[in-house]
């Protein structure tokens, strides 16, 4: 394992030297493949966690005008459409995500990463909070979440009824809480491409996180760049947060303590900005923590904002990974009735 990690570290170190020699200015994330977009049909049945307990992102989306005011180079970002929401529900199967903008499309026209919302709330909270009815940035349904009034087409059983009652009780308790059931998210750039996700998994299993951390610890400019990436995540969340929620969170009202901490005192992947090296929240480890998050951030905010994510991308290229998509990878992101399936 040490030999493998050492090999990875050596390759990363070479890239780091090249990066440092150019003052960390390696350009922005790959441009959008706007000419490769395809018209995708309505979403397939989303994962169960998308259908149960409807929640919405705060904000629900960002417009082209809002993206132009981003506190980073946002030329890789564009608003998410309905087709993108359907694609996201196929790409991300493990848990529910709340994207507000798409980034770095692949050769097949699918977003490889998303800018993630800083908050998500129960659907009922939207109409229950003051100011939201007239707020243009008020959230709508999150991708993959159907009309909450439409029941899930499952046969009723006693166990399901029991779980449903328990879920309703939890939902009522959340709505009755001072925060209205809001949850803050430390995610910023969400890596969604299944191909890249698997390849980064391989890197991490081979000791890639520790190898990257070792290189960074020996390269002051990279260490400073990573710290800037963590700290600048706060300004991005503040930029995305609608004014009503900013006021509520900053009032120091009870029930918002955890939300304030996540939004304003953590960097990428929940890395604490209050504690020194060696402590990441309650987790002992380095401040790289997750290569998926570093790469996702670089695809969303650009490699100037996160050169560490840029190093991850270059390492994948060195290993022969087609980082903009392979000939067949579209099958994992396309709808079941995509015409390309018939053609092949």
Buried (B, 14 or more C-beta within 10 A) or exposed (E): EEEEBEEBBEBBBEBBEEBBEEEBEBEBBBEBBEEBBBEBBEBEEBBEBBBBBBBBBBBBBBEEEBBEEBEBBBBBBBBBEEBBBBBBBBBBEEEBBBBBBBBBBBBBBBBBBBBBBBBBBBBBBBEEBEEBEEBEBBBEBBBBBBEBEEEEEEEEEEEEEEEBEEEEEEBEEBBEBEBBBBBBBBBBBBBBBBBBBEBBEEBBEBBBBBBBBBBBBEBEBBBEBBBBBBEBBBEBBBBBBBEBBBEBBBEEBEEBEEBBBBBBEBBBBBBBBEEEEEBBBEEEBBBBBBBBBBBBBBBBBBBBBBBBBBBBBBBBEEEEBBBBBEEEBBEBBBBEEBEEEEEE
